[in-house]
Amino acid sequence: MNAILRTILLFLVWLGLVTKPRYLARYSEQHPTVAELADDDLVVVRSGGFTKWACFKCPCGCGQKIALSLQKERRPSWSVVVDWLQRPTISPSVNQLAGCLSHFWIKRGDVEWTGSPR
């Protein structure tokens, strides 16, 4: 089913009805390694009906894997919503406190930089 939705999305991009998103969501039961992540992947790790992690490569290009906890009882935690075109939205913003120090939002699969200086 995921391949069909990706084909529909690409067709809508080709028609000019939507822009190509930076990230597309897919689901897995296992935590992906950096090598298993494509540049446009945002992997939602879930097991036994529970969503646990959102994993993706940092959009700044540093190549670092970001793993955000989706478990509400953990702090900090984020939430992810995936629309019918597989475009993820994450809240709150992602603020890398080490490494590249990126600070951004992911909305409908696109990256919105906060512009806040570090």
C-alpha positions as a printed Julia matrix, in Angstrom:
118×3 Matrix{Float64}:
  0.0    0.0     0.0
  2.85   2.38    0.82
  4.22   2.06   -2.75
  0.8    2.99   -4.17
  0.61   6.1    -1.98
  4.12   7.14   -3.02
  3.13   6.74   -6.68
  0.03   8.88   -6.12
  2.16  11.52   -4.39
  4.68  11.59   -7.25
  1.82  11.94   -9.73
  0.39  14.88   -7.75
  3.88  16.45   -7.67
  4.17  15.94  -11.45
  0.78  17.65  -11.92
  1.98  20.55   -9.77
 -0.79  20.06   -7.22
  1.6   19.46   -4.31
  5.29  20.08   -3.75
  7.66  17.17   -3.21
  8.15  16.78    0.53
 11.57  16.41    2.13
 10.39  13.42    4.22
  7.93  10.59    3.66
  6.87   8.36    6.52
  7.17   4.61    6.6
  6.65   2.18    9.45
  8.95  -0.45   10.91
  9.08  -2.71   13.93
 12.84  -2.22   14.26
 15.01   0.8    14.87
 16.77   1.6    11.55
 20.51   2.17   11.29
 21.83   5.27    9.53
 22.67   3.09    6.51
 19.05   1.88    6.34
 17.67   5.43    6.21
 17.19   7.05    2.82
 17.51  10.83    2.79
 13.72  11.21    2.47
 12.79   8.54    5.06
 11.12   9.27    8.34
 10.69   5.88   10.0
  8.03   5.5    12.66
  9.06   2.58   14.85
  6.12   0.79   16.38
  5.71  -2.51   18.11
  2.65  -4.21   19.53
  0.41  -1.28   18.62
  2.64   1.27   20.35
  4.51   4.0    18.49
  7.95   4.34   20.02
 10.34   6.38   17.87
 10.57   8.67   14.86
 13.93   8.22   13.11
 15.37  10.25   10.23
 18.57  11.85    8.97
 19.18  15.43   10.04
 17.99  17.81    7.29
 21.12  20.0     7.6
 23.15  17.39    5.71
 25.44  16.4     8.58
 24.32  12.77    8.18
 23.47  12.31   11.85
 20.53  10.04   12.67
 17.89  11.71   14.82
 15.72   9.44   16.99
 12.8   11.17   18.71
 10.85   9.42   21.44
  7.12   9.19   20.72
  6.39   7.69   24.14
  4.37  10.19   26.17
  5.68   8.9    29.5
  9.28   9.76   28.49
 10.73  13.24   28.57
 11.31  14.81   26.17
  8.76  13.34   23.8
  7.28  14.29   20.44
  4.2   13.36   18.48
  3.96  12.47   14.81
  0.93  12.68   12.54
  1.1   11.15    9.06
 -1.37  12.33    6.42
 -2.82  10.16    3.63
  0.09  11.09    1.32
  2.55   9.74    3.94
  3.79  13.24    4.82
  4.78  13.42    8.51
  4.26  16.34   10.87
  6.25  16.34   14.11
  5.65  18.48   17.15
  7.15  20.17   19.0
 10.17  21.44   17.05
 13.43  19.48   16.9
 16.32  21.28   18.57
 19.7   19.54   18.28
 21.68  20.49   21.38
 24.87  18.78   20.19
 26.63  18.35   16.87
 25.17  20.56   14.13
 22.86  22.51   16.53
 20.0   22.52   14.0
 16.58  23.74   15.1
 13.6   23.03   12.85
 10.01  21.89   12.44
  8.77  19.1    10.17
  5.36  19.98    8.76
  3.63  17.92    6.05
  7.0   16.36    5.24
  8.8   19.67    4.75
 11.47  21.24    6.94
 10.86  24.71    8.35
 13.99  26.17    9.93
 13.37  28.24   13.05
 16.06  30.78   12.25
 17.0   30.93   15.91
 20.73  31.52   16.35
 22.75  29.09   18.49
